[in-house]
Amino acid sequence: MSRSRPLVRRLHAHRSLRAGGALAAVVLLAPGCVSWFFSGVPEVDRNRPVALIETTGGVEYGATTEFGVLCLGRTAQNGPCRVHYFLGPTPMVEDGTMQPTGSPLYRAKIDLRTQHLRVHDRPLVATDRLVAMYTPAGTDTVTVSVQLLRDEGLDGDLLQAPSQPLPAGASLLLDSSAGLRFCGLITGKGTLTDQRGNREFYTFAGLDRLRELLAVPEPHPPDYHFRHRVDDITVPERIR
């Protein structure tokens, strides 16, 4: 008779990723990674952590994060998709599947690893240096400097409207000394009318939406089986 496994929150998995630095250093010394380790490259390139996602309902933008390829799911919430992303500076294309996460964000699941950007884990402040980034065609990126909107009577995750328009699904990134960090996805545009006239602003799905994603319980420890692709790549797949 099988025993039921306890449900734990995904936040535990998030913390375990932070504690895995020592293991990652050991993995780098494996034969297949020796050439990279001694190549003089200080770290993996994560300067283009964005994706273009083709679904059965259209095209949308997303971000390649430590929790997968995240998007708003405006064109499809399930079914097949095709993900255009970057491996370092190189454009890549991979077929995948749209999946709900139990939060307002959706995941475009693919077999292969992406740029795997870390998530910023504290509330944003006015002095943070922020950029919005997206890939309009899957072959290059557009980057726009943005600022938080903080004003009396306003609440929520808001940005001042930059000099050029931003599409829904563009990635909001913190540009820090430690590199880029994922902060959310642009969700829409609005207009604020007050004694100073009309002012445009953007909304974004930020840290609160990511917390909802992490709060969804899952069986632990997970079980995996291995699937062999026709291109000779072996993929571990989680058994739900």
C-alpha positions, 0 to 999 in steps of 0.5 A: 500500500503506497503512502501519501506524500506530504504537500509542501510549498514551492517556496521550499524549492526556491530556498533550495536553489539558493543553497545549491551554489556549492553543488553547482561549483562541483558540477562545473568540474565534470568532464563535459564542463571543464572546457567552459570552466577554464575558458575565462568566461566568468558566468553564463550570459543572462543578458537576454532573458526574454521570449516570444511565444507562439500559441494557438491563439496568437503571439505574446511576450514572456520572460525566461526565469528560474521558474520557467518561461513565464507569460500572461497567457493572454492568447492561450492558457493551455495547448501547444506553443512554440518558444523563441528564446536566447541561449546567450546571444544566439536565438533558439526555437523550441516546441512546448506546452502552455501550462497554468501555474495556479497564479495569474502567470502562465508557463510555456514549458519546454524541454531545454534550459533557458537563460534561467534569470533569478527573481528579485526577492524584495519590494522595488524602491524608487532608486532601483534602476529598472528596464523593460525588455522584449523580443519583437521577432525572436531574433533581437531585443528592445530595452527601455529604461523605466521608473516606478510611479509613486504618487499620492492616492496611487497604489499598486505596481505602476510605472511611469510611461516611458518615451516609447510604448511597451507591449503587454508581456514585456519583462520588467528587470532590475539592472543591478551590480549583480546582473539582471533580476526578474521583477515582473511582466508589463500587464497594461497601460492606463491614464491618470487624470488630476489637476496636472492633466492627463498622465499615462502609466503602465501596470505590471504583475510583480512580486505579489503575483510571483508569491502566488505562484510559489504558494501553490502546493506540490507533492514532494519529493518529486518523481521523474522518468526520462524521455529520449528525444529524436535529436538524441537529448534525454529529458527528465520529466516530472511525474505528477 
